[in-house]
Amino acid sequence: MIFVPAKLEGSYIIEPETKGDNRGWFMRSFDKNEFAQIGFYGEWVQMNHSFTAGKGAIRGLHFQKTPYEEIKLVRCIAGSVFDVAVDLRKHSATYLQWFGTELSAQNKKSFYIPEGFAHGFQTLTENAELIYCHSQYYKPEYESGLRYNDPKINIQWPLQLTVISERDKNHSLL
């Protein structure tokens, strides 16, 4: 695995090192010793899998409040998405900045998102599937979100919005 620092402090794009032959390919998506090199010594306590049917759909921007802030490791296993993180850590040099990257089944990249970030994505293809590893259990009473089109953040989504949930559409503005 190759850990490439992303624009937001503490976040990484993880590029796989695949090994292939006439049967196909193999890659590691997690190695505790390698993740320790970027400061992750925790464990993944929950794994989620999402499916989004339509191209242009937006999910997010979601986060959990203190004390249940979570680290996420996100990978697209079908289709393609524009994956976005927003730094909500007031002490951070990248506070209220956003970063987006394409994750796809083809590029096999993962996005490591530290605690204190909001996360969301827009589907670039139909039938997109994501796998998320979480360092905290889901606590609905600590769940929160940012509005996908908050002018203070000004995320440049690559496609016109086609579908968004009522909840995500109505998150508060900063």
Residue pairs with C-beta under 8 A, 6 or more apart in sequence:
1 14
1 15
1 16
1 17
1 28
1 31
1 34
2 14
2 15
2 16
2 17
3 12
3 13
3 14
3 34
3 37
3 38
3 112
4 12
4 13
4 14
4 15
5 11
5 12
6 12
6 13
6 85
6 99
6 101
6 111
7 94
7 97
7 99
8 85
8 87
8 92
8 94
8 97
8 98
8 99
8 117
9 87
9 89
9 92
9 93
9 94
10 39
10 92
10 114
11 85
11 99
11 111
11 112
11 113
11 114
11 117
12 38
12 111
12 112
13 101
13 109
13 110
13 111
13 112
14 73
14 109
14 110
14 111
14 112
15 109
16 27
16 28
16 29
16 108
16 109
16 110
17 27
17 28
18 25
18 26
18 27
18 108
19 25
19 26
19 27
20 26
27 108
29 75
29 110
30 44
30 73
30 133
38 112
40 71
40 112
42 71
42 135
43 135
44 73
44 133
44 134
44 135
45 134
45 135
45 136
45 137
46 133
46 134
46 136
46 137
46 138
47 131
47 132
47 133
47 134
48 131
48 132
48 134
49 129
49 130
49 131
49 132
50 59
50 129
50 130
50 132
51 78
51 127
51 128
51 129
52 59
52 81
52 123
52 127
52 128
52 129
53 126
53 127
54 123
54 126
54 162
54 163
55 123
55 124
55 125
55 126
55 159
55 162
56 122
56 123
56 159
56 160
56 161
56 162
56 163
57 122
57 123
57 161
57 162
57 163
57 164
58 120
58 121
58 122
58 148
58 157
58 161
58 163
58 164
58 168
59 120
59 121
59 164
59 165
59 168
60 84
60 118
60 119
60 120
60 121
60 145
60 146
60 148
60 168
61 84
61 86
61 118
61 119
61 120
61 145
61 146
61 147
61 148
61 168
61 171
62 118
62 119
62 120
62 143
62 144
62 145
63 69
63 70
63 88
63 116
63 117
63 118
63 119
63 143
63 144
63 145
63 146
64 70
64 136
64 138
64 139
64 142
64 143
64 144
65 142
65 143
65 144
66 142
67 142
68 136
68 137
68 139
68 142
69 115
69 116
69 136
70 115
70 134
70 135
70 136
71 112
71 113
71 114
71 115
71 134
71 135
71 136
72 111
72 112
72 113
72 117
72 119
72 132
72 133
72 134
72 135
73 110
73 111
73 112
73 113
73 132
73 133
74 83
74 103
74 110
74 111
74 113
74 119
74 121
74 130
74 131
74 132
74 133
75 103
75 108
75 109
75 110
75 111
75 130
75 131
76 83
76 103
76 104
76 105
76 128
76 129
76 130
77 105
77 129
77 130
77 131
78 105
78 127
78 128
78 129
79 104
79 105
79 123
79 124
79 125
79 126
79 127
79 128
79 129
80 102
80 103
80 104
80 105
80 106
80 123
80 124
80 125
80 128
81 102
81 103
81 104
81 121
81 122
81 123
81 124
81 128
81 130
82 100
82 101
82 102
82 121
82 122
82 124
82 157
82 158
82 159
83 100
83 101
83 102
83 103
83 111
83 119
83 120
83 121
84 98
84 99
84 100
84 119
84 120
84 121
84 122
84 155
85 98
85 99
85 100
85 111
85 113
85 117
85 118
85 119
86 96
86 97
86 98
86 117
86 118
86 119
86 146
86 153
86 155
87 94
87 95
87 96
87 97
87 98
87 116
87 117
88 95
88 96
88 116
88 117
88 118
88 146
89 95
89 115
89 116
89 117
92 116
96 152
96 153
96 174
98 153
98 154
98 155
100 155
100 156
100 158
101 109
101 111
102 109
102 124
103 109
103 110
103 111
103 121
103 130
104 124
113 119
115 135
118 145
118 146
120 148
120 168
121 130
122 157
122 158
122 159
122 161
124 158
124 159
144 171
145 167
145 168
145 171
145 172
146 153
146 171
146 172
146 174
147 168
147 169
147 170
147 171
147 172
147 173
148 155
148 157
148 161
148 164
148 168
148 169
148 171
149 155
150 173
150 174
151 173
152 173
152 174
153 174
